[in-house]
């Protein structure tokens, strides 16, 4: 049943309502302007950088979470995955052991990552050393972010130079398995109008798994220049150099669950399972206040990424017929990508009579060049990419040379069997407009639309074939916020997004994919936000995400089948100070969905969709210098694959922390992960690649400031 008018009529209404105030804007009464400016005030912790408008979180008709640098430090987070473990509605995927991969409300993504609002879509593990906060927005978000963002997006907000201050902060940490890291943050006050800030880190990863090691380096100098009272510029250069071992986990057995007796076995080559990334990221942001009610933001982002990953992994295992043998597959993959992103928007606040408007109008241009290739493994004994080996610890495999399960010496080549080699050029032009309308002191409406032109050209080197496709999409956003009292909001929203058939990582569009329109996603969401008092809030949301996927009909290639599927659920989150000494962050989500194919509902549950997820983190101030913390995360069982014959068991993990402030400038901290030493499997990539969770692990950190 249609809950909304047709897309065409909806868009007509949106564009009219958004555009008309720009045309009829006129000077407002002083009282209205005063009211407008008061409504624009918000606390720093309530600022959502990704939304680009000065809107308090309580007035945003969308489910979102903000994790600050203080929370990251206190909870001992070292990865994006750590943050997600304590975020409702979002879970982690394995990402083939070499990349961040998140599941936003049942939709897996490796590309819906942003840094200061700019797309950061290359597959790698993103560091946390230079962040002010992490913002996780749920639901389709095409209006501000364009294609993708089908289940949500994650935006990292980086540290900027601070005028008028000189400080240095540092952090040194080491854990039970020998992993250690160093971070430093220096801010230099150059003069009254400029500041230099340098963030850097070094990390040597390690854990309980054999051969797991690597090095990660990050260096990020930034300069803030206050050109005038109305104009500021932030310039940033970041160098990232990462190398780490790739571990894709263990196989599942006859019962469809990970084989626990394999928990210490690495199904990999200790010499060849590795990933390397070198990246140069340049960011420039200009902010200018044309007047008290008109502001502009303009940014340039350039990213140059050079990445290699190669690995072997368990591709097949039969516990009943051959319990001591495993089949390995593998590949070598390289990506060379350059992203140039130019974006700008104007924010205008004004009143027409008693109605107050906050309009954001912007444009974005993206130029992407991406060359990627993949070579399959090729064993001289099987003349195939698969070969079977006897399960031992460690496997008899070094540098692509080993002995197969028949006792015959075998050698792999990563230069014989090319899987694909594509050269991709992408041009994206986008225009968007949104109007936040304060119709009444208790009623706000948000209306907006975005136009995207996505033009992709792909050269398939292997087939010596070039193809191109242009997709032009208009995506709307509608929201209503009702505030019966100032500290409570009840909202409803509708949003859309789309994903071209070239996929998140610009896969080949040969064959029928060249004919198909993008997948489209629609989100209906309703919720409530309640600020009990300053620093303590409760949010709850219920939602439905519907996906439409055009497919070439089996019976008639000239026609299309459109397959619709949906995911429904609800979330609740409590965050803030319960009293002066007790801080809590708790979240719960319930997700449901069913796979749909050409014949209709299948009765199968989508993969990576745990029905229930719960997390809670408590921090207790035991005295002026001593603090204690206790956390818990629970994840329901979920299916590893869409055939529903392999699953990850449910698990509960308990974490804890103790910190002691030796002085105002020195803190000692102990974080304990998996306090009960539970064996658990947090995520997977496919049937025989289930991640083994880290056992009981303690991390000691010294942090300070001078």
Protein Blocks (a to p, Z undefined) as FASTA:
>chain_A
ZZbdcfklmmmmmmmmmmmmmmmgccddfklmmmmmmmmgccfklpcfknopacdfklpc
cddddddfklmmmnopabfklmmmmcghiacdeklopaccddeehiacfklcceehiacf
bccdddfklcfbdcddedjfkkmnoggjllbccddddddddehiacddddddddfkopac
ddddddddfblmbccdddddddddddfbehiacddddddddddddfbfkbccdddddddd
ddddddebjaddfkopacfklmmpccddfklgccddddddddddddddfbfkbccddddd
dddddddddddddfbdcfklmmmbccddddddddddddddddddddddddehjaccdddd
ddddddddddddddddddfklopabdcdddddddddeehiacdfkopacdddfklbcfbd
cddddddddddddddddfbfkbccdddddddddddddddfklopacdddddddddddddd
ddfbfkbccddddddddddfkbjnopafehjllmpccdddddddddddddfbghiacddd
ddddddddddddfklmkbccdddddddddddddedjfblmlccdddddddddddddfkop
ehiacehiafbdcdddddddfbfkbccdddddddddddfbfnopaccddddddddddddd
fblmbccddddehklopacdfbdfblmlccddddddddddddddZZ
